[in-house]
Amino acid sequence: MRDIFPALQRWYAARVPFGLATVVGVSRSAPRDPGAAMAVGPDDEVVGSVSGGCVEGAVFDLCQEVVASGEAQLATFGYSDEDAFAVGLTCGGEITVLVRPVTAESDPTFGAVAASVASGEPVTVATVVDGPAPRGATLAVWPEAVEGALDEAGLDVAVTADARGELALGATGLRHYGPHGERREDAVSVFLHSFAPPPRMLVFGAIDYAAAVARVGDFLGYRVTVCDARPVFATPKRFPAGVEVVVEWPHRYLQATDTDERTVICVLTHDPKFDVPLLEEALRRPAAYIGAMGSRRTHHDRMERLAGTGLSEDELSRLRSPLGLDLGARTPEEVAVSVAAEIVALRWGGTGAPLTVTAGAIHATGPA
């Protein structure tokens, strides 16, 4: 959808109504992922695609219908065994498309969202897909701001919290709530569309623990890179599909790599010749989490070496070492869970304590 925003922004600024169709659900071999979008504007101009051509004609008609009626519609398209020429996906998959009219009156948040997307500012758009809340209602959520409303205050609060969680990961997907935002209910379906690239997880040291951490990082929505200077260990076949594997000295790779306030850095080498120059570089740059593996003896030796590089106390205090929460973990997979738990707790200000001994709200309302 990001690619079609210039046209949408132009129509919106001219106060010209247009129909916007967004893929909100897929199954099997659907041609486009959730978030793919198509719009029909003035003079029947079409931008974008929801299926690569399979159902665009039907979606074009729906876009015209919602502009004329002012009412959003939900449509599902799949392959028809009875009639191969019926509107459907010849790939055998199924997509669900939300089609809604967009005007300055129906979506007052659209202008601010379009401006954020154009400038690269992260934002998540929450749109009601189904349920008692008005279909097509939108709520725009930034890390520090919210505009719009869905239907009910409790629903807005729950969706805002989840939208920020999705935004932190650059993730897009469908969520379900009770009518007042109750979790574990499915009366209201809301599509959370995040306009932010997924954050990076950089894992240094191609060992068994790295493979487990990479799997958990990929599961959590990170774009994962594993780096090691030893080519015999840094081989793609040892890591999950989709994980980038790089053969390079860790500190050299990091020096040539951009990081930001969402980046996670896990140093699993526990070898001074690798991790000291790497951590010296890491602790001087933006990152959400910097953790290093090793025993307490290794940690104390490492801290002495790092202090000798001229790092300040504030910079040294950013290091989580030994990394992970105290879960009693033993296997690489268990250690990966403890590392992931620490990353999530740090992101949202969690204590890591059992919920049975805590009080107050369970779900954080924003980043720590």
C-alpha positions in Angstrom: 0.0 0.0 0.0 2.9 2.3 0.6 3.5 2.6 -3.1 0.0 4.0 -3.9 0.0 6.6 -1.2 1.1 9.5 -3.5 -2.0 9.0 -5.6 -4.2 8.6 -2.5 -2.7 11.7 -0.9 -3.4 13.7 -4.1 -7.0 12.6 -4.2 -7.5 13.3 -0.5 -6.0 16.7 -0.7 -8.3 17.6 -3.6 -11.3 16.3 -1.5 -12.2 13.7 -4.1 -13.8 10.6 -2.7 -12.1 7.3 -3.5 -12.7 3.6 -2.8 -9.8 1.8 -1.0 -9.6 -2.0 -0.9 -7.2 -3.7 1.5 -6.4 -7.4 1.9 -7.1 -8.1 5.5 -7.0 -11.9 5.4 -5.4 -14.7 3.3 -5.3 -18.5 3.3 -3.4 -21.1 1.3 -1.6 -19.8 -1.8 -3.0 -16.3 -2.0 -1.1 -14.1 -4.3 -0.8 -11.0 -2.1 -0.1 -10.6 1.7 -2.3 -8.8 4.2 -2.0 -5.0 3.6 -1.9 -5.2 -0.2 -4.2 -2.5 -1.5 -6.0 -1.1 -4.5 -7.9 2.1 -4.9 -10.2 3.6 -7.5 -10.3 7.4 -7.8 -11.7 10.1 -10.0 -12.3 9.2 -13.7 -12.0 5.5 -12.7 -8.3 5.8 -12.2 -6.9 2.6 -10.6 -3.8 2.3 -8.5 -2.4 -0.8 -6.7 -3.5 -4.4 -6.7 -5.0 -6.9 -4.3 -4.5 -10.2 -6.2 -2.2 -9.6 -9.2 -5.2 -9.5 -11.6 -7.5 -12.4 -10.5 -10.2 -10.4 -8.8 -9.4 -6.8 -9.7 -12.5 -6.4 -11.8 -14.8 -7.3 -9.0 -12.9 -5.2 -6.5 -13.1 -2.2 -9.0 -16.9 -2.5 -8.9 -16.9 -2.7 -5.1 -14.8 0.4 -4.8 -17.3 2.3 -7.0 -20.2 0.9 -4.9 -18.8 2.0 -1.6 -18.1 5.5 -2.9 -21.7 5.8 -4.0 -23.2 4.4 -0.9 -20.7 5.7 1.7 -20.8 2.2 3.4 -17.8 -0.1 3.7 -18.0 -3.7 2.5 -16.2 -7.0 3.3 -15.7 -9.5 0.5 -14.0 -12.9 0.3 -12.7 -14.3 -3.0 -11.6 -17.9 -3.6 -11.3 -20.4 -6.4 -14.7 -21.9 -7.6 -14.5 -25.6 -8.5 -18.1 -25.4 -9.9 -17.3 -22.6 -12.3 -13.6 -22.0 -13.2 -14.6 -18.7 -14.9 -16.3 -17.3 -11.8 -14.7 -14.5 -10.0 -12.0 -16.1 -7.9 -8.3 -17.0 -7.4 -7.0 -19.5 -9.9 -4.1 -20.1 -7.5 -6.5 -22.0 -5.2 -6.1 -19.6 -2.3 -8.5 -17.2 -0.7 -8.4 -13.5 0.2 -10.6 -11.3 2.3 -10.8 -7.7 1.2 -12.1 -4.7 3.1 -13.4 -2.0 0.8 -14.2 1.4 2.2 -14.9 4.9 1.0 -12.3 7.5 2.0 -13.2 11.2 2.3 -12.1 14.0 4.6 -15.4 13.4 6.5 -15.3 9.6 6.7 -11.6 9.4 7.6 -10.2 12.6 9.1 -7.0 10.8 10.1 -6.0 9.9 6.5 -4.1 13.2 5.8 -1.9 12.8 8.9 -1.2 9.1 8.1 -0.3 9.9 4.5 2.1 12.6 5.7 3.8 10.2 8.1 4.1 7.5 5.5 5.7 10.0 3.1 8.2 11.2 5.7 9.1 7.7 6.9 7.5 8.3 10.3 6.1 5.0 11.7 2.4 4.7 12.1 -0.2 2.0 12.5 -3.7 2.3 11.1 -6.4 0.3 12.9 -9.6 -0.3 10.9 -12.7 -2.1 12.0 -13.4 -5.0 9.7 -16.4 -6.7 11.3 -18.6 -6.6 14.4 -20.8 -4.1 16.2 -18.3 -1.2 15.8 -18.8 0.7 12.5 -17.1 -1.1 9.6 -14.3 1.0 8.1 -13.9 3.2 11.2 -10.2 4.0 11.7 -7.8 4.8 14.5 -4.3 6.1 13.7 -1.6 5.2 16.2 1.9 6.7 16.4 4.5 5.8 19.1 3.5 8.9 21.1 0.1 10.0 19.6 -3.4 8.8 18.6 -6.0 10.2 16.3 -9.5 9.0 15.5 -11.8 6.6 17.2 -13.3 3.2 16.5 -16.5 3.0 18.6 -16.0 2.7 22.3 -13.3 4.0 24.7 -12.4 0.5 26.0 -11.9 -0.8 22.4 -9.8 2.2 21.5 -7.5 1.6 24.5 -7.0 -2.1 23.7 -6.4 -1.5 20.0 -4.0 1.4 20.7 -1.9 -0.9 22.9 -1.8 -3.7 20.3 -1.2 -1.2 17.5 1.9 0.0 19.2 3.1 -3.5 19.7 2.6 -4.3 16.0 4.3 -1.0 15.1 7.4 -1.9 17.2 7.8 -5.0 15.1 6.6 -3.5 11.8 3.9 -6.2 11.7 0.5 -6.2 10.1 -2.5 -8.5 10.9 -6.0 -9.0 12.1 -6.9 -8.8 15.8 -10.1 -9.7 17.6 -11.8 -8.1 20.7 -14.9 -8.0 22.7 -17.2 -5.0 22.1 -15.5 -3.0 24.8 -12.0 -4.1 24.0 -12.1 -7.4 26.0 -9.3 -9.8 25.0 -9.9 -13.4 24.2 -13.2 -12.5 22.5 -14.0 -12.1 18.9 -17.0 -9.9 18.6 -15.0 -7.2 16.8 -12.4 -7.7 14.1 -9.8 -5.0 13.7 -7.1 -4.9 11.0 -3.8 -3.4 12.2 -1.7 -2.1 9.3 1.8 -1.0 10.3 3.8 1.3 8.1 7.2 0.6 9.4 9.9 -1.8 8.4 10.4 -4.7 10.8 13.2 -4.1 13.3 16.5 -5.9 13.0 17.9 -8.6 15.3 21.7 -9.0 14.9 23.0 -12.2 16.3 26.8 -12.6 16.6 28.3 -16.0 16.9 27.0 -18.9 14.8 26.5 -21.5 17.5 23.6 -23.7 18.5 22.3 -21.0 20.8 22.4 -18.5 17.9 20.2 -20.8 15.8 17.6 -21.0 18.6 17.7 -17.2 19.2 17.3 -16.6 15.4 14.2 -18.8 15.3 12.6 -17.0 18.2 13.6 -13.6 16.7 12.0 -14.6 13.4 8.9 -15.7 15.2 8.6 -12.4 17.0 8.8 -10.5 13.7 12.4 -9.4 13.6 14.5 -9.3 10.4 17.3 -11.6 11.7 21.0 -11.6 10.6 23.5 -14.0 12.0 27.2 -13.0 11.7 30.4 -15.0 12.4 33.9 -14.7 11.2 34.2 -18.5 10.9 32.9 -19.7 7.5 32.7 -23.3 8.8 30.0 -22.3 11.3 28.3 -19.4 9.4 26.4 -21.5 6.9 22.8 -20.9 5.9 21.8 -24.6 6.3 22.4 -24.3 10.1 19.8 -21.5 10.4 16.1 -21.0 9.7 15.0 -20.1 6.2 14.7 -16.3 5.9 17.6 -15.6 8.3 20.5 -13.8 6.7 23.9 -15.4 7.4 27.0 -13.3 7.0 30.7 -14.3 7.2 32.6 -11.3 8.5 34.4 -10.1 11.6 31.5 -9.0 13.9 32.8 -5.5 14.7 33.5 -4.8 11.0 30.0 -6.0 10.0 28.4 -3.8 12.7 30.5 -0.7 11.6 29.0 -1.1 8.1 25.4 -1.7 9.3 22.7 0.8 10.2 21.0 0.4 13.6 18.2 2.3 15.2 16.3 2.5 18.5 14.4 -0.8 17.7 17.5 -2.9 16.8 18.3 -5.9 19.0 21.9 -7.0 19.3 22.7 -10.4 20.8 26.4 -11.2 21.3 26.8 -15.0 21.7 30.5 -15.4 20.9 31.9 -15.1 24.5 35.4 -14.8 23.0 37.2 -11.5 23.9 38.8 -11.2 20.4 35.4 -11.0 18.9 33.0 -9.6 21.5 35.1 -6.8 23.0 35.6 -4.8 19.8 32.0 -5.7 18.8 30.5 -4.5 22.1 32.6 -1.3 22.0 31.0 -0.5 18.7 27.5 -1.6 19.7 27.4 0.4 23.0 28.3 3.6 21.1 25.3 3.4 18.7 21.5 3.3 18.9 19.9 0.0 19.8 16.9 -1.2 21.9 18.8 -4.1 23.4 22.4 -5.1 23.7 23.0 -8.5 25.4 26.0 -10.7 25.7 26.3 -14.4 26.7 28.8 -15.7 29.1 29.5 -16.7 32.7 29.8 -14.2 35.5 33.5 -14.5 35.3 33.4 -13.8 31.6 31.2 -10.9 32.3 33.5 -9.3 34.8 36.5 -9.8 32.5 34.6 -8.3 29.6 33.5 -5.3 31.6 37.1 -4.6 32.6 38.2 -4.8 29.0 35.4 -2.6 27.8 36.1 0.0 30.5 39.6 0.2 29.2 38.3 1.3 25.8 37.0 4.6 27.1 33.3 3.7 27.2 31.4 5.9 29.7 29.5 4.5 32.7 26.2 5.3 30.9 27.3 3.4 27.8 28.5 0.4 29.8 25.2 0.3 31.7 23.3 -0.4 28.5 24.9 -3.9 28.3 22.6 -6.8 29.5 25.1 -9.4 30.6 24.7 -12.3 31.2 21.8 -11.8 28.8 18.3 -13.2 29.4 15.9 -13.6 32.3 16.4 -16.1 35.1 14.2 -18.9 33.9 16.5 -21.7 34.9 17.1 -22.3 31.1 19.4 -25.1 30.0 18.9 -26.0 26.4 19.5 -23.6 23.5 15.8 -23.3 23.0 15.1 -22.5 26.6 17.9 -19.9 26.6 16.4 -18.3 23.5 13.0 -18.0 25.3 14.8 -16.3 28.3 16.5 -13.9 25.9 13.3 -13.1 24.1 11.5 -12.6 27.4 14.1 -10.0 28.4 13.8 -8.2 25.1 10.0 -8.0 25.4 10.2 -6.9 29.0 12.7 -4.2 28.2 10.6 -2.9 25.3 7.4 -2.6 27.3 8.7 -1.9 30.8 7.8 -5.4 32.1 9.3 -6.6 35.4 9.8 -10.2 34.4 7.9 -11.2 37.6 5.1 -13.8 37.6 1.8 -12.1 37.0 0.4 -13.8 40.0 2.5 -11.5 42.3 1.9 -8.3 40.4 -1.1 -5.9 40.5 -2.6 -3.4 38.1 -3.0 -3.5 34.4 -1.5 -6.6 32.7 -1.0 -5.0 29.3 1.2 -2.0 28.9 -0.4 1.0 27.1 2.8 2.1 25.4 6.6 1.7 25.1 8.6 2.0 28.3 
